[in-house]
Amino acid sequence: MYGVRVATAFICSIFAVAFSGSAAKLKDLQVRETCLWTEAFVDLRDFISVGLDLLAKETDKFFQILLTGRDALLCNLRVGSAVVKPAQPNNNVHKQMVK
């Protein structure tokens, strides 16, 4: 039963870290040395911790690229709208028809 509680707490902390975006919030669960699976659990915890660090870095890079593209698009839209002048109403056509 102890192993189920440790695994549940660990999995919940992984989800909490994934949704928070910070790998620093991963709980460092201490497991009793008397358990036969302690070494395997510590190895898994360390492996996932490093994986979350890499995931956070790559996610930051992705959103930086996304925001850079958004900024470039908005800049192009602003420049494009400044170049095109709105059409002026042509009053000469009406005057020509009246004559």
Secondary structure by P-SEA (a helix, b strand, c coil): caaaaaaaaaaaaaaaaaaaccccccccccccccccaaaaaaaaaaaaaaaaaaaaaaaaaaaaaaaaaaaaaaaaaaaaaaacccccccaaaaaaaac
